[in-house]
Amino acid sequence: MTSLNSLHDALSPLLSPVHPSFPFAPIDVVGAMRLSSVINWIATGVFDPQPVGKGKKGTKKDRASIWQELAGLMIVVFGGETFLAMCTGSTPSWLVTPNIAVLFCAIHTLQTRTPLVHLLPTRPSLPLELLLSIPDAIGRTLLLTRFSILPLLRPSSTLPATSISLILVPFILAVPFASIAFSTFNFFSPQLKLTTPVELKSKGWMLVDTWCPLFISPLFLTLIGPVQGWDYGLGWKENEAVVFCMVVLWGCFTGRAIYNFGYRREQWLEMLGVGGQKKKTE
C-alpha cells in the first residue's frame, strides 16, 4: 500500500491547479487536448471507410462548423452531469463555474481552427496511443471514482447511495451522452443524422469505453468498502483505491491500443524503426 500512496503523491501535481490565475490541473488540459484531437480525427474523416476507386488521399471531406463541434463537445463533457442535475433538481457545475467549459472550447478552437492544427497528429498510431493511455487512464478513473462515486457517499448528496446508483451514475457520466454526440446524432459530421449508437451494434458492448465504467466502479467500491450502499469490501483508503484503478484501467487502454494498432509483427517493427530495413533485405 505504501507504493500506491507514493504513486498518488507523485501524481498530485498533475491533479492540482497550476496557479490561482490558471485554475486548471495539468490533467484537465491534457484531457481537453486529447478529446479535441479525437474529435478532429472524426471530423476530418480519418475513421471513414475509403471510397471505392479513390486513391489514398481521396477528396477532402467537408467538416462541421466550429459551433456544431463545440456543441457536440459540450454534450460529451457535460451531458451526463446535466441529465443527473435535472433528475435531482441541482445545478450543473458548468452553470456555477464555467471554467472547464471555457477551457475545453478554447483548446478545441485553438487546435482545429488555427495554424496549430498542423501540429496535431493526423491520425492515431501505436506509439501515440500507448503514450496517451496513461493520461486517459488517470482522467477516466477520476471521473468514475472521485467525481462520481465519492460525491454520492457524502451526507449532502441529493441522490441516495445504493448499489444501483453507485454503478449507474458513473456509467451515465461516461457513456450515453458521449455516444449521442459521437455516433447517435453525428455531431462531428457536417449534417446531423440519426443512426444506431455504436454501443448497440454488433459487439458494441465490447468497446472498452463502454464496459470500463461497469468494471471500474464495482472494483473501486469493493476496494474502499464496506460503505453506504455497498456492504462488502477490503477497507482500502481512497487514494490507494484510486491509484489501483488507474493502473488497471491503464492496462485496459494499453491492451486496446495494441489490439487496434499493434498486434501485428510488422506494426511493432515499424514502431521500433526496423520495418524499412526488413523490407530492403527481403
Salt bridges, closest charged atoms under 4 A:
ASP48 OD2 - LYS61 NZ 2.98
GLU69 OE2 - ARG63 NE 2.95
GLU69 OE1 - HIS108 NE2 2.77
GLU69 OE1 - ARG113 NH1 3.26
GLU129 OE1 - ARG34 NH2 2.76
ASP136 OD2 - ARG34 NH2 2.92
ASP209 OD1 - ARG140 NH1 2.98
ASP209 OD1 - ARG256 NH1 3.11
GLU238 OE2 - ARG146 NE 2.85
GLU282 OE2 - LYS278 NZ 2.46
